């Protein structure tokens, strides 16, 4: 997978996710499959339990199906999944 700023338009349900950093110390280390996404949260299946992580306060590592790992700041992911497709992305490079 070619990593570009358009990666935030990707569908995250079904991907492996890990919370790398967070303002909330209880979120750090949560990892597993993303099973649901709302405007402000991800629901991650962690060790058989559903954990809800607020997007705005975390940095995520996502592993896509081809093995690519991408670090994304949660503030970029805030918003409904269908509205993220419409959002214009400012390129940083």
C-alpha positions in Angstrom: 0.0 0.0 0.0 1.4 3.4 -1.0 1.2 5.7 2.0 -0.1 9.1 1.1 -2.2 11.7 3.0 -5.3 10.0 1.4 -4.8 7.2 3.9 -7.2 9.0 6.3 -10.0 8.3 3.8 -9.4 4.6 4.2 -12.0 2.3 5.8 -10.7 1.4 9.3 -13.3 -1.1 10.3 -11.7 -4.5 10.2 -8.1 -3.3 10.4 -5.7 -4.0 13.2 -5.1 -1.0 15.4 -3.0 -0.1 18.4 -3.1 3.0 20.6 0.5 4.2 20.6 0.1 7.4 22.6 -2.7 9.1 24.4 -3.6 11.8 26.9 -5.5 9.2 28.8 -3.1 6.6 30.2 -5.7 3.9 30.2 -5.8 3.9 26.4 -2.1 3.3 25.7 -1.5 -0.3 24.7 -5.0 -1.2 23.6 -4.7 -3.2 20.4 -6.9 -5.4 18.3 -9.4 -5.3 15.4 -11.5 -2.2 14.9 -15.1 -3.4 15.0 -17.0 -0.1 15.0 -16.4 3.6 14.3 -18.4 6.6 15.2 -17.8 10.3 14.7 -15.6 10.6 17.8 -14.6 7.0 18.8 -13.2 3.7 17.6 -14.4 0.5 19.2 -11.5 -2.0 19.4 -11.8 -5.7 20.2 -9.0 -6.0 22.8 -8.5 -9.5 24.4 -12.1 -10.4 23.8 -13.5 -7.2 25.3 -14.8 -4.1 23.5 -12.8 -1.0 24.3 -14.0 2.4 23.2 -11.2 4.9 22.4 -11.7 8.6 21.8 -10.1 9.6 18.5 -9.2 13.1 19.5 -7.0 12.1 22.4 -4.9 9.3 20.8 -2.3 8.4 18.2 -3.0 5.1 16.4 -0.9 2.6 14.6 -3.0 0.8 11.9 -1.9 -2.4 10.2 -3.5 -2.8 6.8 -4.0 -6.1 5.0 -0.7 -5.9 3.0 1.3 -5.5 6.3 1.8 -1.8 6.0 1.8 0.0 9.4 0.8 3.6 9.5 0.8 6.0 12.4 -2.1 8.5 12.3 -3.0 11.2 14.8 -6.5 10.8 15.9 -7.4 14.4 15.4 -7.2 13.9 11.7 -9.8 11.1 11.9 -12.5 12.9 13.9 -15.7 13.0 11.9 -18.2 10.5 10.5 -16.5 7.9 8.2 -18.7 8.9 5.3 -17.8 12.6 5.7 -14.1 11.9 5.8 -14.3 10.9 2.1 -15.6 14.4 1.2 -13.0 16.3 3.2 -10.2 18.0 1.3 -6.8 17.1 2.6 -4.0 19.5 2.8 -0.8 17.9 1.5 2.2 18.3 3.7 4.7 17.2 1.0 
